[in-house]
Amino acid sequence: MHEKTIIQKTLRVPASNGDSGDGTAVARQLDAALLDAGFAASRALLDHIGGLAPAPAMDLAATVVSAVRELVGDHVQHNTYFIAFPDGVPDTIAFWLERMQAAALIGGGDMIQPGWVNLLDLPGYGSYQHTYADMLAVHDELIASAGDRLTVLHLGDTADREAEKLYLQLAGSVTPLGEADLAILSELALTCADGPQPDTIPVRENRAVLNGIRIVLGRPLVAVDTVTDVLRLACQVSGGDVSLAEPTRFRAFRRPERRVLLAALDTVIGASPAKLADVARHAERWKRLGERLHPHEYAQWPHAQQVFAVARGERKAPTLAGRAETAIHAGDVAKAARVLSGAPGLLLRSADRLLRLAPASEQAAVVDLVTGALGTASGRVLLSLREHVANRLAPATARMYVNRSQRSWVGPDTRAPLPAELIGELSALLDDEISARLPQWERPLLIDPDVLDVALPLSGKASEDGFAVLPRGSRAPVSGELLRFFMYWRQAERSTDYDLSMLLLDDEFHSAGQVSWTNLRGNGMVHSGDITSAKDGATEFIDVPLTVDAPYVVPQVNIFAGESFEKVAESMFGYQTRTKKQKGAPFEPRTVRARSQMRGRGRVALPMVFARGETGWQAVWLHLYLQGYPAFNRVEGNTFTTAHRVRALLERQYLTVSYLLGRWRAPAGITLWDGVLPDEPVTYIGIEAPEGLPDGSETYTLDRLAELIPG
């Protein structure tokens, strides 16, 4: 039941347990269908399908094709407003004049009256004037190019074993998962609850998801050691937000569920009364939860009742953060650091502020306390701090915050820089601790050069689900002559208008032009035309030649009216690369380089920026959302905020896989992949796994990069 998910997440096809037979004809058909979508089956996969009876071979092939088409966005029809796009797109003014003339002819002059004219209400505007088949008929077939993408699919283990491996990988992840992966984890937990479990579940959101399934199945809870774990669980089983970023409306709990939740609270507080300090942070939620759990009815769990007493203010439980703030306000920064040392992660996340506030007489003590916390903090916190201090030598041009919902805020950086000597000392200490936690690779390491500029996936919240999607700050080389952006959306309940736009920025991050529904073409750039509702789905495209003068190209999606990115039935953004002579339909799956979902909170999406450097063009992933306006968002209205965020992100130094490369210990050697297959088993780290690696090799590709983060 999870075959399609496994293929899309891992690019491995679960082996079928169907009857043996002659499925060679199906294998040949699959090979051809995959090539059209930009994929290729490995020799082992083709042999496996060829050895199945025709019926199970056809079932497996159909699953594979459906999975990869959906992965790159080829499961929907991508029509265009202008049927011959990129040819035949008129100048914007000429187009509006033509629409007004048509309105005058249709309405006999009554539709065009003196005064204001709503151009969007003109007949024929914003809706397809031809079918998808009509559009395809006016386009030549795509001419194959050596630069077209070809992604290899590999043969995996059985479906049950592949599901188990994916479950263990997600459940045991040391970094928070994104929304899509949390949903996958929840589905897998249903079928894997009684199978092997990860040794540890470091991420508390994962614990809540797993325990939400376990409480329904009547299984004992796992890894509940704080009161907030119980609160997250209550949110999960109520269909709410386990990250606690958004409020949850708690449902009515069955009596057995109330017993489980209250017993878990009682155990946590009974073992460590100091953990009552965690309650105040979410006091209002605890009050609402108490209304559903009725703790006064369960005298056998007195410690659980204390939780709700703290939430109501009837009992005091000062937090570490509160005690630290009291010390800071009293001018005793060293004492604040000593208080926070009880929570190493919190101390390290506060290190910058403490070091800036500490007088010279206390700075050495603060550094010693920070140093002492390195050995007990998580690897993700260590890497986050290492990245942070690398950016603190001088004030940033702009300081940007990005929350878990990918909403961003930019303001001036008023912090005093940290001294270079201190940055050097902290960096060296962090490098040593991180290096000590990284594995010593027994096999030779083989590294794909394209993975070196991928930002370390310290959180799945800094990314979106999709195909070839990289974490925020990652860079990928871009080749070809033409960039083609595409955006698709399908409304759920009410008329919804999304607008694909593109902003050009100069070397100083000032606006250098734009292409959108208000400016259909210019300097070789072309917009496919504006669609204003999407009951059955709609697509907009923009072509940008890579000879464009500006050094920064910023595609964006604006919500002009209707449903948010979270509410629409479906929405996606992606880009293709082509040569100018390739022809083809506007959307050709084998030219798609990346496709991401758009599910963030905001009214303007900034998926990525394309930057031209000394070595050519690079795609830099942003994964940002702007608040925008409730309606009528246009590229012209957010130029400043877009440019500010793009500059802040591009100027930030991100820790990438190349940083780990300098820390890894590999007695057998480290080699950069040059396309030549090794003679012995290796550990391969790259964007995708090549075909033909020797038996016994292990691969770390995009789906497993988070496993490189030390615990």
N, C-alpha and C positions, 0 to 999 in steps of 0.2 A: 504493500500500500504506500510505501515511501519511495518507490523507485525514481519517480520524477524529481523529487526533492534531492535525492542523493546525487543524481546526475548533475543537477544544476549547481549544487554546492561543491562537488568534488571533481567533476569531469570524469568520474568513473561510472561505468555502467554495471549494475549488479548482474551477476551471472544468473541465467535462467536455469531452473530445475526441470524444464519441460522435457518431453520425450526426444530421444535422438532421432536423426533422420537426415534428409538432404535439404538443407536450407540455403544452398549456394546461390540460387536465383534471388532470394530475399536479401542475402548479403550484398549482392551486386547492386540491387535497387537501393538499399540503404546507403551504400557508398556514394552513389550518384546524388541522392537526396541531401546527404550531409554536405557534399561539396558545394551545392547551391547555397547552403546556409553558412558556408565558411568554416565547416568542420570536416574532420577526417577521422575514420575509425582506425584504431591501431590494428596491426596484423592479428594480434591475439583476439581482439574483439570480433573481427570479421571471421576468423576461424571458428570462434565459439558459435556465432549465429549460423554459419554455414553447416555446423554439425547438429543443428536442431531440426526437428520435424518442421514442415512449412508453417503449421498453425502457431506453435510457440515462437518460432522465428519471427513471424509477422507481428505477433503481439509485442515482442521485445523491440523490434524495429520501429513500430508505431510509437511506442513510449519514448524511445530515444529521439526520434524526429520531433515529436511534440515538445519534449523538454528543451531541446536546443533552440527551436524556433521561438519559444516563449522567452528563453534566456536572452536572446538578442533583440526581442521586440518584434519578431516576424509573425506572431500569432494573430495580429490585427491587420486591417487594411489601411495603409497609409496613403490617403488620397491628398490632392493639392487643390487649392482654390483656382490657381491658374493652371490649366490643364497641361501645358507644355513646359512648365517650370523645369530648369531655370531659363528656358527660352520663352519668349512671348510675354514676359512680365513688363507692363508699361511703366512709364514714369508716373509718380504718385499723382501729380496734378492732372496729368492727362487721364488717369484712371478715374479720378473723382468727377472730372468734367463728363467723361463718357457715361458714368452712372447717373449724373444729373440729367443728361440728355435723354437717357433711357427712361428715367422717371417722368420726364416731361411728355415723352411720346406715349407712355403707358397710361398716364393720368390725364392726358389732354391738357397739360399745363396746370391742372389743379394741385398736383403734388408739390410743385415748386412755387412758393409764395414769397413775397417780399419779407425780409427779416432773416431770422436765423433758420438754418436748415440743418437738421440732424442727419449728418451723412451716414451714420450707421443704420438709419431706418430706410435708406434708399432701396428700392426693389433689387433683388439679386445680390445684395451685399451680405457677406458673412456666412453664406450657405453654399454648399457645393452645387454647381450648375451642370454637373456631369457625374456619371457613375465611376466607380473604381475601375471597372473594365474599360470604359471609354478612355480614362486617363492612361492605362497601360497600353492601349492600342496606338497611341501617338508617340510612344517611346520605343527606341530601338533596344535590342537586347544588350545587356552589359558585356563589354569586351573584357576578357580576363586580363589581369595584370599580375606581374610577378610580386607586386606589393600588396595584393589582396591578403586579408587575414586567413589563416588556416590553423584552427585550434584542434588539437588531437584529443580524442576521447579514448580512454583506456578501459580495459576489462577489469572489473572489480571482483570482489568476493560475492558470496550469495547475498540476497537482499537482506536477510535477517542479520548477517554478520556486518554488512555495510551500515545498516541502521544502528547496530550496537556501537560500532566504531564512531559514528557521527555523534551519537548520544553521549558517549564518554568524552569525546573531544569538546562538545559544547558545555556539558555539565561541569567538567573539570577545568574549564577555561580560567586562566588567571587574570583575564581582562573582562570588563563588562561587555555583554553582548548587545547588539543593536536590536531594534524592535522586531525585525523579521526573524532573526536567529532565536530570539526568545520564544516566538511563536512556534518555530520548528522544534525547539527543545521541549515545549509543552506537548506537542504532538508525539514526539518520540518517547517521552516519559510514560505515556500511557501503555506502550507496548514493551518498554524496557524496565518497568518498575521492579520486576522480579528477577532480572538478569544481573550481570556484573555492574557494580557501581564504582565511580571514581574514588580514589583513595581520599581525596579531599575535594571540597567544593568551596574554593576561595571567595567567589563572588556571591554576595548575599542576595542579589536579585535572582540568581540561579537557584539558590536554596528555596526562595519563596515559590518559584515556579514548580520545582520538583515536589515540594511539600504540599502545594496546592493540589497536585495530582494524588499524592499519597493520602491526604486526608479524605479525598473522595473515595479512594479504593480501600480505605480502612487500614492502611499501612502505618507503622510508626514513623514519626517525623525524624528527619536527619539534620544534623549540624545546626541546631537552634541553640545559640549561646548568648544572645542578647535580647532585650525586650523588643528592639526594633525588628528583629527577625520575625517575631510574632505579629507585629503590626503589618509588615510586608505580606506575610501569609494571609492575614485577614483581607488585605487589599486584593491579593491575587484571587482568592476564592469569591470575592465580590465583583470580579471583573474590572478591577481598578488598576492603578498605576503602581507597580511594585518598586519603581525608583523613588516614589513619594514626591515626585516633582509636581504632580497634579493631585487635587483632592479626590477622594473616593467616597462614593455614597455606599455605605455598608449595607449589605442585604441582611435579612433575618437569618440567623444561623440555627440549624437543627441542634437539638440538645446534645447529641454526641459530638458535634463540632465544637460547641461551647466548652465541653469538658476537655477536649484536646487542647484548645487554645489556652484556657485558664490553667490547665496542668502544666503546659509548657512555660507559661509566665511564672508560675509558682516555683518550678525547678530552677529557672534562671536566677531569680532573685534569692531563693533559698541558698544557692551556691555562692552568690556574690551580691550582697545587698548594695554595694557601690554602684551597680548597674542601674539602680533607680535614677541615677543622674541623667540617663539617656531619655527619660520620659518627657522632661520639660520641653525639649526641642519640638515635639509633636503633640503638645498637650491637648490642643483642640481635637485632634483626631482620636486621641485616647478617650476623651470624653464621649465622642460620638460612638466609638466602639463599645465603651462601657454600657451605653444604652441598649446595645444589641446582645451583649454577653451576660448581663445581669449578675455581676460577680458577687453581689450580696447574698445570692441564693446558694453559694457554694462555700460554706464555712471551712471545708476541708482544705481549701487552698488560701490561707491567710496572706501569704506573700504576694499572690496575684492581686489581692485587694489593695495592697500598698501601692501598686502601680497606678490605680485609678485615684487613690488618695493624693498622690503627687500631682496627677493631672488636674485635679480640682483645686490644688493649692492648699490642701489641708495638711500636707506634709512637705517639708523642705528637703531637696536633694540637689545641692549645688553641683553644677557641671564642671568638668576640667576647664573648658573654655571660659566659663564665667569666672572661675578662680584665677585663671591666667590674666584675664582682662582686669580684674581687680588689682593684681600685682603690677601690671603695666601702668595703670592709672596712678598707682602709688610711686611710680618711678623705679620699681625693682624688676628690671627685665630679666635678670638672671633667675630670680625666683619664678617668674612666669615660665621660663624655659624648664625649670625643674618640675613645675606642676605638669607641664605638657609632656614631659618625658614618660609619664605614665601611659601615654598613647603615642608610640613612636611615629606612626603615620601622621598624626595631627601635628606633632612637633616639627617634622620635616616639611610639611606643607606650610608651616608658619615660620620657617627658618629665615626667609628673606626679610620679613617684617621685624623679627626679633633682632637680627643682625644690624638692621638699619637704625633701630631704636636704641640698641645697647650702647652706653657710653664706653669709651676706650677701656675703662677699668673693668668692665663686665664682658667685653667681647670675647676674650679667651675662654671664659667660663661657658658662654653660650656655644662657642665652637666645640668645646669638649662635650657638651651635652648632645649636640647634633651628631657629632662623631660617634658617640656611644649608642645612638639610636639606629645607626646604619645597619647594624647586624641583625636587628629584629624587625625592621620595616620590610614591606613587600618589595619585590623586584620592580613592580610597576611604579611604586612611589619613588624608588631610587632613580629610575630612568626619567620620570617626570621632573624630579629635582635637577638631575643632570642637564636636561634640556633647558630648564628654567635658568640656571646660573649661566649657561652659555649665552643667554640673551640679556645679561644684566651688566655688561661692561659699560654701556652707555644708554641713556634714555632712548626708548623707541620713538620713531616718528609719530606713531599713534599706538595706544595701548588698546588691545581688543580682548574682550571676554566672549567666550562661546559657551552657552549652557548645554545641558543634555538634550534639549529640543533643537539644537543647532541654531538657535537664535543668537545673534551677536550684538554686542555693544562696543562702540569705539569712543575713546576719549583721550585727552592729553596724558602723556606719561609724566607725572609729577614726582615720581620716586627718584631719590638720589641714587646714582649708580653704586654698585658694590665695588670696593677696591679691587684692582686687578690681582693683587697678591692673595686676597681672600678667595676670589673666584678660582684662581689656580690651585689653592690648597684644597678647597671643597671638591673641585673637579677631579683632582688626583685621588682623593679619598673615595669618591663615588666610583671612579674607574676601577680602583682596586677591588672594592666590594662587589661591583657588578661582574668583573672578570672572574672572581672566585666562585660566583654562582652559576656561571655559564658552563655547559657541558664540555667535556673533553672528547672531541669527536674521534672515534676509533678508525673509521674509514676516511679516505681522502675527501676533502670538501670540494665540491664543484659548484661554482657560483655563476648564475646568469647575470651578466653585467647590468641588464635592465632592472634588476631587483635592487640594486645598490641605492637608488634614489627613492625607494619606497619608504615612507615614514613608518616608524615602528607603530604597530597597531595597539597603542596603549589603552584604547577604548573603542568598542564597537559603536559607541554613540557618535563617533567622529567620522561616520561613513554612512552609506546607504546600501541597500540590497541591490543586486543587479549583476551585470556581466563585466568583468575586467575593471571593477570599481576598486580604487585604492584609498587608503586613509587620508584624511585631511593633511595637506602639506606635501604629499607625494608628487613626484614628477615622473612623467613618461615621455619618451621621445615621440615626435610626430613627424612623419614623412609624407610624401606625396605632393601634389600641386594644389589640391583643393580641400578645404574643410567644409563639411556639410553638417550643420546642427539639425537635430530633429526633436520635436516635442509632441507628445501624444497625450490626450486626456479624454476621458469618458465620464460624463456627469452621472450622478446617482439618482437624484430626485428633482432638481430644479435646474433651469437654464444656467449654464456656466460658460464663461468666456475667459480662456487663458490666452496670453499673447507671448509668443517667442520673440525676443529682441536681442540685439547685439550692440555692445558699447565698445568703442575704440578708445584707448588711453595712450597718451604720449609718454615720453621718458620721465616726465614729472608727475605722471598720473592725473593729468588734466584731460578732459574730454576732447577727442579728436574726431568725433563723428559717431553716427549710430545708424542702424538699419532696423526697421520695425514696421508695424502696420501704418505708421505715419510717414515712413520714408522707405519706399519699397526697394529702391536700388540706388547705387552710387559707387564709383571707383571699383567696379567689377563685382561688388557684393550685391546679392539678390535675395529678396524675401519671396516666399511662395504664395503669399496672400493671407488675408485675415479670415479666420473662421470664428463666429461669435457664439456658437452653441454646439454641444457635442452629445446629443442624445444617443447616437450610435457610434460615438467616437470621432475624433478629428485630429489632424496632424498639421503642423506648420514646420517649414524648413527655412534655413538661411544658408546660402553659399558664401564662403569667404575664400578668395584666392590667397595662397600663402605668400604672394608678392605684395600684400597690403603694406602700406607705409608704416602704420602704427606698430609699436613693439608689444602691445598688449591687446588681446581680443577677449572680451568678456561676454559670453552668452548669458542670458537671464530669462526667467519666465515670470511674467507679471500676471497676477489675478486681477482682471479688469472687472469682473462681476461673477457672483455665484459662489459655489462651494469651495471650501478650503482644500489644500493639498491632502489633508487628513480625511476629508469627507467624500471626495470624488470616488467613483467606482474604481478608477485606475488612472495613473498618470506616470509618465516616464520622460526622461531626457537622455539624449545620447549624441554621439558624433561619428561621422564616417570620414574616411580619407579616400580621395580618388585622384586619378590623372584626368586631365581635361578631355582626353579622347575616349574615355571609357563608356560614355553614353549611359544606357541603362535607365531603369525606373528611378524616381526620386529616392525610394528606399530599396537598397539592395543589402540583404543580410550579411553577405560575405565582405562588404566594405565597412561594416560596423566595427569600430574599435572599442567602444565602451557604451554601456547603457545602464542608467541608474534609475531607481524609483525616486519619486518626489513625495515624501510623506512628512516633511517637517512642519513646524508651527511657524507661520509667517505668511505674508501675502506676496512676497517676492523671493524667488529661488535663485541662488547663485551656485550652480553645481561646480563650475570650474573656470579657470582662466587659462588662456593660451599665451605663452610668453616667448618672445624671440631672443635668443642669446647668441653667444659667439659660436656655439656648435649647432645652431639651428633652432627650430621650434620645439617647445615642450608643453605638454598638458599638465597643469598643476591643479590638483583637486582642492576645492574650497569647502563643499558641503555646508553652505551657509544659507540662512534665511533672514530676510529683513522684515520688520514689522509691517512696513508699508501703510497704505490707507485701507479703510474698509472696502472701498471700491475705486474703480477708475485709475488703477496703478498703470503708469507708463514709464518707459525707460528715461524720458526727459525729466521725470519728477524725482528720480533717485540717483542721479548721476554722482552727486557729491558723496552720498553715503556708500554707494558701490565702490567708488574709487578709493575711499578711505579704508574700507575693509580689504580690498585687493592689495593695497600697498602694505597694510599692516601684516597680512599673511605672507606676502612674498618676501618681505624683509626679515621675517622671523627665521631663525635657524632651527630646523627640526632634526631630531635624532632619527637617522635612517638605518637601514640594514648595513650600510657601509661602516657605521659606528660599531656595530657588533662584529663586523669582519676584523676590525682592529683589536678586538677583545678575545676572540675565539682562540682556543688552544687546539691545534690539530697536528699532532706529531706526524701524521701521514701526509701532511701538506695541504695547501689551499690553491686551487686553480680556477681561473676565470673560464667559463664555458665559451668555446670558440666554434661550436658546431661539430666537433670531432668526438665521437663516442669513446669513452674510456674502455680499457681492457679489463678492469677489475671493478667490483662493487664500490659505489661511492655514496656519499650523502649529498644529494642535489638540492640546492636552494634556488628557486627562481619563480618567475611569473606563472609559467606552465611547465609541466613535466615533458621532456622530449621522449620520443619513442626510441626504444632500443637500448635503454640503460641495462647494464649487466644484471642478471638475477642476483638478488640480495641487496640491491641498492635501495635506499630510502629517499623519499622526496618530500620536500617542504615547499608547497606552492601557496597561492594566495589564500586558500582555505585553511592552511595550517600555519601561517606566519605568526599568529598569536602564540603558538606553542614555543616560539623562540624566546618569548619574554620569560625571564627567570622568575621563580616563585618567591 
